[in-house]
Amino acid sequence: MRNASLPTAADLEAALREALAPTQLEVIDESSAHAGHAGANAQGRGSHFRVRIASPLFDGKPRLARHRLVYDALQVFIAQGLHAIAIEVL
């Protein structure tokens, strides 16, 4: 996998804002903490991210359904090599 095809935190943030209209959103690239993985680089692109998100689309949905909404919004990046997403629903 070439690092150039990996997403940036800004890429993920834009996709999540468009799909889920969050009221709170923080995307943190944790790739540098995973030395030895393809996403551990200093180029601003990564494979391991933490997403902290609140959205009105989550209202009344169980945890699994909320996580599915996040994964669905980021599916294009998963296909590009996004390896790990830690999701914190606020």
C-alpha distances in whole Angstrom, upper triangle without the diagonal:
4,6,9,8,8,12,15,18,20,18,18,22,23,22,24,27,27,27,29,31,31,34,32,28,26,22,21,18,18,14,16,18,16,15,13,10,7,9,12,13,16,14,15,12,11,11,14,17,21,23,27,28,32,32,35,33,33,37,39,35,34,31,29,30,29,26,25,26,23,21,22,22,18,17,15,13,12,11,8,7,10,11,15,18,21,24,27,30,32
4,5,6,7,11,13,17,18,17,18,21,22,21,24,26,26,27,29,31,30,33,31,28,25,22,21,17,18,14,16,19,16,16,14,12,8,9,12,11,13,11,13,10,11,11,15,17,21,23,27,28,32,33,36,34,34,38,40,37,36,33,31,32,30,27,27,27,24,22,23,22,19,18,16,13,14,13,9,9,12,13,17,19,22,25,28,30,33
4,5,5,9,10,14,15,14,15,18,19,19,21,24,24,25,27,28,28,31,28,25,22,18,17,14,15,11,13,16,14,14,13,11,7,7,9,8,10,8,9,7,7,9,12,15,18,20,24,26,29,30,34,32,32,36,38,35,35,31,30,30,29,26,26,26,23,21,22,21,17,17,15,12,13,13,10,9,10,12,15,17,20,23,26,28,30
4,6,8,10,13,14,13,15,18,18,18,21,23,23,24,26,27,27,30,28,24,22,19,18,15,17,14,15,19,18,17,17,14,11,10,12,11,12,8,10,7,9,11,15,16,20,21,25,26,29,30,33,32,32,36,38,36,35,33,31,31,29,27,26,26,23,21,22,20,17,17,15,12,14,14,10,10,12,15,17,19,22,24,27,29,31
4,7,10,13,14,11,13,16,16,16,18,21,21,21,24,25,26,29,27,23,22,18,18,15,17,14,17,19,18,18,18,15,11,10,13,13,14,11,11,8,9,10,14,15,19,20,23,24,28,28,31,29,30,34,36,33,33,30,28,28,27,24,23,23,20,18,19,18,14,14,11,9,11,10,6,8,10,13,15,17,20,22,25,27,29
4,7,10,12,10,11,14,15,14,16,19,19,20,22,23,23,26,24,20,18,15,14,11,13,11,13,16,15,16,15,12,9,7,11,11,12,10,9,5,6,7,10,11,15,16,20,21,25,25,29,27,27,31,33,30,30,27,26,26,24,21,21,21,18,16,17,16,12,13,11,7,9,10,6,6,7,10,12,13,17,19,22,24,26
4,7,8,6,7,10,11,11,13,15,16,17,18,20,20,22,21,17,15,12,12,10,12,11,14,16,16,17,18,15,12,10,12,12,13,10,8,5,6,7,10,10,13,14,17,18,21,22,25,24,24,28,30,28,28,25,24,24,22,19,19,18,15,14,15,13,10,11,10,6,9,10,8,8,7,11,12,12,15,17,19,21,23
4,5,5,7,9,10,11,13,14,16,17,18,19,18,21,19,15,13,9,10,8,11,10,13,15,16,17,19,16,14,11,12,12,11,9,6,5,6,9,10,9,12,13,16,17,20,21,25,24,24,28,30,28,28,25,25,25,22,20,21,19,16,16,17,15,12,14,13,10,12,14,11,12,10,13,13,13,15,16,19,20,22
4,5,5,6,9,10,11,12,14,15,16,17,15,17,15,11,9,6,6,6,10,11,13,15,16,18,20,17,16,12,14,13,13,12,8,7,8,10,10,8,9,9,12,13,17,18,22,21,22,25,28,26,26,23,23,23,20,18,19,18,14,15,16,14,11,14,14,11,13,16,14,14,11,13,13,11,13,14,15,17,18
4,5,5,6,9,10,10,12,14,15,15,15,17,15,11,10,8,10,10,14,14,16,19,20,22,23,21,19,15,17,16,15,13,10,10,11,13,14,11,13,12,14,14,17,18,21,21,22,25,28,26,27,25,25,24,21,19,20,18,15,16,17,14,12,15,14,12,15,17,15,16,14,17,16,14,16,16,18,19,20
4,5,5,6,9,10,11,12,14,15,15,18,16,13,12,10,12,11,15,15,17,20,20,22,23,20,18,15,17,17,16,14,11,9,11,12,13,11,13,12,15,15,18,18,21,20,21,25,28,26,26,24,23,22,20,18,18,17,14,14,14,11,9,12,11,9,12,14,12,13,11,15,15,14,16,16,18,19,21
4,5,5,6,9,10,11,12,13,13,15,14,10,10,7,10,10,13,14,17,19,19,21,22,19,18,15,17,17,17,16,12,11,11,11,11,9,10,9,12,12,15,15,19,18,18,22,24,22,23,20,20,19,16,15,15,13,10,11,12,9,7,10,10,8,11,13,12,13,10,13,13,11,13,12,15,15,17
4,6,5,6,9,10,10,11,10,12,11,8,8,6,10,11,14,16,19,20,21,24,25,22,21,18,19,19,19,17,14,13,13,14,14,11,11,9,10,10,13,13,16,16,17,20,23,22,22,20,20,19,16,15,16,14,11,13,14,10,9,13,13,12,14,17,16,16,14,16,15,13,14,13,14,15,16
4,6,5,6,9,10,10,11,13,13,10,11,10,13,14,18,19,21,23,24,26,28,24,23,20,22,21,21,19,15,15,15,16,17,14,15,12,14,13,15,14,17,16,18,21,24,23,24,22,22,21,18,17,17,15,12,14,14,10,10,13,12,12,15,17,16,18,15,18,18,16,17,16,17,17,18
4,6,5,6,8,10,11,14,14,11,12,11,14,15,18,19,22,24,24,26,27,24,22,19,22,22,22,20,17,15,15,16,16,14,14,12,14,13,14,13,16,15,16,20,22,20,22,20,20,18,15,15,14,12,10,11,10,6,7,10,9,10,12,14,14,16,14,17,16,14,16,15,17,16,18
4,5,5,6,7,7,11,11,8,10,10,13,15,18,19,22,23,23,26,28,24,23,20,23,23,23,22,18,17,16,16,16,13,13,10,11,9,11,10,13,12,13,16,19,17,19,17,17,15,12,12,12,9,7,10,10,6,7,11,12,11,13,16,16,17,14,17,16,13,14,12,13,13,14
4,6,6,5,6,9,10,8,11,11,15,17,20,22,24,26,26,29,31,28,26,23,25,25,25,23,20,19,19,19,19,16,15,12,12,10,11,9,12,12,14,16,20,19,20,19,20,18,15,15,15,12,10,13,13,9,11,14,15,15,17,19,19,21,18,20,19,16,17,15,15,14,15
4,6,6,9,12,13,12,14,14,18,19,23,24,27,28,28,31,32,29,27,25,27,27,27,25,21,20,21,21,21,18,18,15,16,13,13,11,13,12,15,17,20,19,21,21,20,18,16,16,16,12,11,14,12,9,11,13,14,14,17,19,19,21,19,21,21,18,19,17,18,17,18
4,6,9,12,13,12,15,15,18,20,23,24,27,28,28,31,32,28,27,25,27,28,28,26,23,21,21,20,20,18,17,14,15,12,12,10,12,10,12,15,18,16,18,18,17,14,12,13,12,9,9,11,9,6,9,11,12,14,16,17,18,20,18,20,19,17,18,16,17,15,17
4,5,9,10,10,13,14,17,20,22,24,27,28,28,31,32,29,28,25,28,29,29,27,24,22,22,21,20,17,16,13,13,9,9,6,8,7,9,12,15,13,16,15,15,13,10,12,12,8,8,11,10,8,11,14,15,16,17,20,21,22,19,21,19,16,17,14,14,12,13
4,7,9,9,13,14,18,21,23,25,28,29,30,33,34,31,30,27,29,30,29,28,24,23,23,23,22,19,18,14,13,10,9,6,8,8,10,13,16,16,18,18,19,16,13,15,15,12,11,15,14,11,14,17,18,18,20,23,23,24,22,24,22,19,19,16,16,14,14
4,5,6,10,12,16,19,21,23,26,27,28,31,33,30,29,26,28,28,28,27,23,23,22,22,21,17,15,11,10,7,5,4,7,8,9,12,15,15,17,16,17,15,12,14,15,12,11,14,15,12,14,17,19,19,20,23,24,24,21,23,21,17,17,14,13,11,10
4,7,10,13,17,20,22,25,28,28,29,33,35,32,32,28,30,30,30,29,25,25,24,25,23,19,17,13,11,8,6,5,7,10,11,12,16,16,18,17,19,18,14,16,18,15,14,18,18,16,18,21,23,22,24,27,27,27,24,25,23,19,18,15,14,11,10
4,7,10,13,17,19,22,24,24,26,29,32,29,29,26,27,27,27,26,22,22,22,22,20,16,14,10,8,5,5,7,10,12,12,14,17,17,18,17,19,18,14,15,18,15,13,17,18,16,17,20,22,21,22,25,25,25,22,23,21,17,16,13,11,10,8
4,7,10,13,16,19,21,21,23,26,28,26,25,22,23,24,23,22,19,19,18,18,17,13,11,7,6,5,7,9,12,13,13,16,19,18,19,17,18,18,14,14,16,14,12,15,16,14,14,18,19,18,19,22,22,22,18,20,17,14,13,11,10,10,9
4,6,10,12,15,17,18,20,23,25,23,23,19,20,20,20,20,16,16,15,16,14,10,8,6,5,7,10,12,16,17,16,19,22,21,21,18,20,20,16,15,18,16,13,15,17,15,14,18,19,17,18,22,21,20,17,18,16,12,12,10,10,11,11
4,7,9,12,14,15,17,20,22,19,19,15,16,17,17,16,13,12,12,12,10,7,6,5,6,8,12,14,18,18,18,21,23,22,22,19,19,20,16,15,17,15,12,14,16,13,12,16,16,14,15,18,17,17,13,15,13,10,10,10,10,12,13
4,6,9,11,12,13,16,19,17,17,13,14,14,14,14,11,11,10,11,9,6,5,6,8,11,15,18,21,22,21,24,26,24,24,21,21,22,19,17,19,18,15,16,18,16,14,17,18,15,16,19,18,16,13,14,12,10,10,11,11,14,15
4,6,8,9,11,13,16,13,13,10,10,11,11,11,8,8,6,8,6,5,7,9,12,15,18,21,24,24,23,27,29,27,26,23,23,23,21,18,20,20,16,16,19,17,14,17,17,13,14,17,16,14,11,12,10,10,10,12,14,17,18
4,6,6,7,10,13,11,12,9,8,10,11,13,11,10,8,8,5,5,7,10,13,16,20,23,26,26,25,28,30,27,26,23,23,24,22,19,21,21,17,17,20,19,16,19,19,15,15,19,17,14,12,11,9,9,10,12,14,17,19
4,5,5,8,10,8,9,5,5,7,9,11,9,8,5,6,5,7,10,13,16,19,23,25,29,28,27,30,32,30,28,25,24,26,23,20,22,22,19,18,21,20,16,18,18,14,14,17,15,12,10,10,9,10,12,15,17,20,22
4,5,6,9,9,10,7,5,6,7,10,10,10,8,9,8,10,12,16,18,22,25,28,32,31,30,33,35,33,32,28,28,29,27,24,26,26,22,22,25,23,20,22,22,18,18,20,18,15,14,13,13,14,15,18,20,23,25
4,6,9,9,12,10,7,10,11,14,13,13,11,11,9,10,12,16,18,21,25,28,32,31,30,33,34,32,30,26,26,28,26,23,25,26,22,22,25,24,21,23,23,19,19,22,20,17,15,13,12,13,13,17,18,22,24
4,6,6,9,8,6,9,12,14,14,13,10,9,8,11,13,17,19,23,26,29,32,32,30,33,35,32,30,26,26,28,26,23,24,25,22,21,24,24,20,21,22,18,17,19,18,14,13,11,10,13,13,17,19,23,25
4,6,8,8,5,8,11,14,15,14,12,11,11,14,16,20,23,26,30,32,36,35,34,37,38,36,34,30,29,31,30,26,28,29,25,24,27,27,23,24,24,20,19,21,19,16,15,13,14,16,17,21,23,27,29
4,7,8,7,10,13,15,16,15,12,12,12,16,19,22,25,28,32,34,38,36,35,38,40,37,35,31,30,32,31,27,28,30,26,24,27,27,23,24,23,20,19,20,18,15,15,13,14,17,19,23,25,29,31
4,5,6,9,13,14,15,12,10,8,9,13,16,19,23,25,29,31,34,33,32,35,37,34,32,28,27,29,27,24,25,26,23,21,24,23,20,20,20,16,15,16,15,11,11,9,11,14,16,20,23,26,29
4,6,8,11,12,13,10,8,7,10,13,17,20,23,26,29,31,34,33,32,36,37,34,33,29,28,29,28,24,25,26,23,20,23,22,18,18,18,14,14,14,12,9,10,9,12,15,17,21,24,27,29
4,6,9,9,10,7,4,5,7,10,14,16,20,22,26,28,31,30,29,33,35,32,31,27,26,27,26,22,23,24,20,18,21,20,16,17,16,13,12,14,11,9,8,8,10,13,15,18,21,24,26
4,7,9,10,9,7,8,9,11,14,18,21,24,28,30,33,32,31,35,37,34,33,29,28,30,28,24,26,26,23,21,24,23,19,20,20,16,16,18,15,12,12,11,12,14,16,19,22,25,27
4,6,7,7,7,10,11,13,16,19,22,25,29,31,34,34,33,37,39,36,35,32,31,32,30,27,28,28,24,23,26,24,21,22,21,17,18,19,16,14,13,14,15,17,19,22,24,27,29
4,6,8,9,12,13,14,17,20,22,25,29,31,34,34,34,37,39,37,36,33,33,33,31,28,29,29,25,25,27,25,22,24,22,19,20,21,18,16,16,17,18,19,20,23,25,28,29
4,5,8,12,14,15,18,20,22,25,28,30,33,33,33,36,39,36,36,33,32,33,30,28,29,28,24,24,26,23,20,22,20,17,18,19,16,15,15,17,18,19,21,23,25,28,29
4,7,10,12,12,15,16,19,21,25,26,30,29,29,33,35,33,33,30,29,30,27,25,26,25,21,21,23,20,17,20,18,15,17,18,15,14,13,15,16,16,18,20,22,24,26
4,7,9,10,14,15,18,20,24,25,29,28,28,31,34,31,31,28,27,27,25,22,23,23,19,18,20,18,15,16,15,11,13,15,11,11,10,12,13,14,16,18,21,23,25
4,6,7,11,13,17,19,23,24,28,27,26,30,32,29,29,25,24,25,23,20,21,21,17,16,18,17,13,15,14,10,11,13,10,9,7,9,10,11,13,16,18,21,23
4,7,10,13,16,18,22,24,27,26,25,29,30,27,26,23,22,23,21,18,18,19,16,14,16,16,12,13,13,9,9,11,9,6,4,5,6,8,11,14,17,20,22
4,7,10,14,16,20,22,25,24,23,27,28,25,24,21,20,21,19,16,17,18,15,13,17,16,13,14,15,11,11,14,12,10,7,6,5,6,8,11,14,17,20
4,6,10,13,16,18,22,21,20,24,26,23,22,19,18,19,17,14,16,16,12,12,15,14,11,14,15,11,11,15,14,12,8,9,6,5,6,9,11,14,16
4,7,10,13,16,20,19,18,21,23,21,20,16,17,18,15,12,15,15,11,12,16,14,12,15,17,14,14,18,17,15,12,11,8,6,5,6,8,11,13
4,6,10,12,16,16,14,18,20,18,17,14,15,15,12,10,13,12,9,11,14,12,11,14,16,14,14,18,18,17,13,13,10,7,6,5,6,8,10
4,7,10,14,15,13,16,18,17,16,14,15,16,12,11,14,13,10,13,16,14,14,17,19,17,18,21,21,20,17,17,14,10,8,6,5,6,7
4,7,10,11,10,12,15,14,15,12,14,14,10,10,13,11,9,12,14,12,13,17,19,18,18,22,22,22,18,19,16,12,11,8,6,5,6
4,7,9,7,9,13,12,13,12,14,13,10,11,14,12,11,14,16,14,16,19,21,20,21,24,25,25,21,22,19,16,14,11,9,6,5
4,5,6,8,11,11,13,13,14,12,9,12,13,10,10,14,14,13,15,18,20,20,21,24,25,25,22,23,21,17,16,13,12,9,8
4,5,5,9,10,13,14,16,13,10,14,15,12,13,16,16,15,18,20,23,23,24,27,28,29,25,27,24,21,20,16,15,11,11
4,6,8,8,11,12,13,10,8,11,12,9,11,14,13,12,16,18,20,21,22,24,26,26,23,25,23,19,19,15,15,11,12
4,6,5,8,9,10,8,6,9,10,8,10,13,13,13,16,18,21,21,21,24,26,26,23,24,21,18,17,13,12,9,10
4,6,9,10,13,10,9,13,14,12,14,17,17,17,20,22,25,25,25,28,30,30,27,27,25,21,20,16,15,11,11
4,7,10,12,10,9,13,14,13,15,18,18,19,22,23,26,27,26,29,31,31,28,28,26,23,21,18,16,13,13
4,7,8,6,6,10,10,10,13,15,15,16,19,20,23,24,23,26,28,28,25,25,23,20,18,15,15,11,13
4,6,5,6,9,10,11,13,15,16,17,19,20,24,24,23,26,28,27,24,24,21,18,17,14,13,11,13
4,5,5,6,9,10,11,12,14,16,17,18,22,22,20,23,25,24,21,21,18,15,13,10,10,8,11
4,5,5,6,9,10,10,12,14,15,16,20,20,18,21,23,22,20,19,16,14,13,11,12,11,14
4,5,5,6,9,10,10,12,14,15,19,19,18,20,23,23,20,20,18,15,15,12,13,11,14
4,5,5,7,9,10,11,13,14,18,18,17,20,22,22,19,19,17,13,13,9,10,8,11
4,5,5,6,9,10,11,12,16,15,14,17,19,19,16,15,13,10,10,7,9,8,12
4,5,5,6,8,10,10,14,14,13,16,18,18,15,16,14,12,12,10,12,12,15
4,6,5,6,9,10,13,14,14,16,18,19,16,17,15,13,13,11,13,11,14
4,5,5,6,9,12,12,11,14,16,16,13,14,12,9,10,8,10,10,13
4,5,5,6,9,10,8,11,13,13,11,12,11,8,10,9,12,12,16
4,5,5,8,10,10,11,14,15,13,14,14,12,14,13,15,15,18
4,6,8,9,10,12,14,15,13,15,14,12,14,13,15,14,17
4,6,5,6,9,10,11,9,11,11,9,12,12,15,15,18
4,5,5,6,9,10,9,11,12,11,14,14,18,18,21
4,6,5,7,9,9,12,14,13,17,17,20,21,24
4,5,5,6,6,9,11,11,14,15,18,20,22
4,5,5,4,7,9,9,13,14,18,19,22
4,6,7,9,12,13,17,18,22,23,26
4,6,9,12,13,17,19,22,24,27
4,6,9,11,15,17,21,23,26
4,6,8,11,14,17,19,22
4,7,10,13,17,19,22
4,7,10,13,16,19
4,6,10,12,15
4,7,10,13
4,6,9
4,6
4
